[in-house]
Amino acid sequence: MSDLFQSYTLNNGIVIKNRLVVAPMTHSASNPDGTISGQERHFIANRAQNMGMFITAATLVCANGKAFHRQPEAIQESQLDSLRETAQILQKQGAKAILQIHHGGIHAIADLLGGRHLISASDHAPSGAKAATADEVRELIQAFAHATDLAIRAGFDGVEIHGANGYLIQQFFSGEFNRRTDEWGGSLANRLRFPLAVIDTVHAVRERHQKPEFIIGYRFSPEEPGENGLTMTDTFALIDELVKKPLQYLHISLWDFDKKARRGADTSLTRMQLVHERINGRLPLIGVGNLLSGKRIREAYATGWAEFIALGKAVMINPNIAQLLQEQRDNEIVTELDPEQADHYGIPDILWGYCVQGGDWLPPVKGKNWQPMDI
Ligand SMILES: Cc1cc2nc3c(=O)[nH]c(=O)nc-3n(C[C@H](O)[C@H](O)[C@H](O)COP(=O)(O)O)c2cc1C
């Protein structure tokens, strides 16, 4: 069986010490001003040990995109010290620290926007979001660049552009949400323009800092429900463009590693296999999704469909999971949270509250029925 603990050298020469990645997890614990809090420190302080990379919670790049209460931010100079501390907490544990940069678009929460209006690719009646003007589109792209500038100055090893989970970047790519008739919408090429412009501008910041070692990753969701939602065909077109960009990795967002394609490709095959074959070795792929036991993690890696395996819920339940895997102590890996042991996990209060209530996107809880999210 292939070894999860072999190193991987990215195309910019940076060596990732093994194939395990902490999946980005919004923890709902930052201070209201977007800086790091005590509970957040505690949550990230003991989860990156023996991990190759740690991707942070979705971190806000622009005030009109705030989609979570207590979301970390990379907007203001005043947040630089907080970002520096976050990077250092992860790096001290030996992991590469990657800042996930994010804008919620239609999923922003109006009450958190300080009177600003919601903004997206197109008008969106259910959320009240307005279509960005051409100037606002450029400002949004610039916000990702500015967050990257802060990330570099804070000492992060890289950024991950959050193009997944239905947030702003995906809203521009998706025919379901993007109904623009200008250069930023309409044809597939036009819908790709925003995600690709974000990548170009993030790369330009790296160039300006003369930091080729800085890692740039891109996360995407391969399919959307809904008549005009993204299909595997759209995702193949996205991948064909992404591999031409100066990226270091791609990261698929899935709730189930074994989920088969819904449409636009051979539906007897998994999204993981299809995406990996399309990339065809041109960039490494991070795979993810409901890998809770040692057996499932090792089986997923052994498929060969992912150069890296990201773990979310498994890391919430087992902060030291990488060490357990490395020492072949798979029988000590726990697959559900024990609601009686709040102190054991160090999960911030708000997130812990969601966990004990239960949900398909959250870890299974002892004594409760649970089905993984299926989208
Ligand atoms: C509590 C929680 C918060 C999450 N927050 C983010 C996030 O900020 N950004 C993101 O891209 N994905 C986020 N996700 C999705 C995870 O990165 C991951 O794709 C998903 O949980 C499936 O992996 P898992 O089964 O190993 O948990 C979150 C998941 C959970 C459970």
The ligand as a MOL file (V3000), in Angstrom:
LIG
                    3D

  0  0  0     0  0            999 V3000
M  V30 BEGIN CTAB
M  V30 COUNTS 31 33 0 0 0
M  V30 BEGIN ATOM
M  V30 1 C -17.0870 22.4560 10.8730 0
M  V30 2 C -16.7530 22.5270 9.4080 0
M  V30 3 C -16.3840 23.7310 8.8490 0
M  V30 4 C -16.0250 23.7990 7.4870 0
M  V30 5 N -15.5680 24.9870 6.9850 0
M  V30 6 C -15.0530 25.0240 5.7320 0
M  V30 7 C -14.3740 26.1850 5.2550 0
M  V30 8 O -14.1980 27.1680 5.9670 0
M  V30 9 N -13.9100 26.1500 3.9840 0
M  V30 10 C -14.0640 25.0640 3.1650 0
M  V30 11 O -13.6170 25.0920 2.0150 0
M  V30 12 N -14.6740 23.9360 3.6130 0
M  V30 13 C -15.1460 23.8930 4.8750 0
M  V30 14 N -15.6830 22.7220 5.3510 0
M  V30 15 C -15.6770 21.5040 4.5100 0
M  V30 16 C -14.4180 20.6750 4.8130 0
M  V30 17 O -13.2510 21.3560 4.3820 0
M  V30 18 C -14.4620 19.2930 4.1380 0
M  V30 19 O -14.4730 19.4480 2.7470 0
M  V30 20 C -15.6970 18.4940 4.5640 0
M  V30 21 O -15.8840 18.5560 5.9510 0
M  V30 22 C -15.5890 17.0220 4.1430 0
M  V30 23 O -14.4550 16.4420 4.7280 0
M  V30 24 P -14.5570 15.5130 6.0570 0
M  V30 25 O -15.5880 14.4670 5.7870 0
M  V30 26 O -13.1690 14.9760 6.2450 0
M  V30 27 O -14.9860 16.4100 7.1820 0
M  V30 28 C -16.0800 22.6470 6.6940 0
M  V30 29 C -16.4860 21.4420 7.2650 0
M  V30 30 C -16.8050 21.3660 8.6000 0
M  V30 31 C -17.1750 20.0340 9.2000 0
M  V30 END ATOM
M  V30 BEGIN BOND
M  V30 1 1 1 2
M  V30 2 1 2 3
M  V30 3 2 2 30
M  V30 4 2 3 4
M  V30 5 1 4 5
M  V30 6 1 4 28
M  V30 7 2 5 6
M  V30 8 1 6 7
M  V30 9 1 6 13
M  V30 10 2 7 8
M  V30 11 1 7 9
M  V30 12 1 9 10
M  V30 13 2 10 11
M  V30 14 1 10 12
M  V30 15 2 12 13
M  V30 16 1 13 14
M  V30 17 1 14 15
M  V30 18 1 14 28
M  V30 19 1 15 16
M  V30 20 1 16 17
M  V30 21 1 16 18
M  V30 22 1 18 19
M  V30 23 1 18 20
M  V30 24 1 20 21
M  V30 25 1 20 22
M  V30 26 1 22 23
M  V30 27 1 23 24
M  V30 28 2 24 25
M  V30 29 1 24 26
M  V30 30 1 24 27
M  V30 31 2 28 29
M  V30 32 1 29 30
M  V30 33 1 30 31
M  V30 END BOND
M  V30 END CTAB
M  END
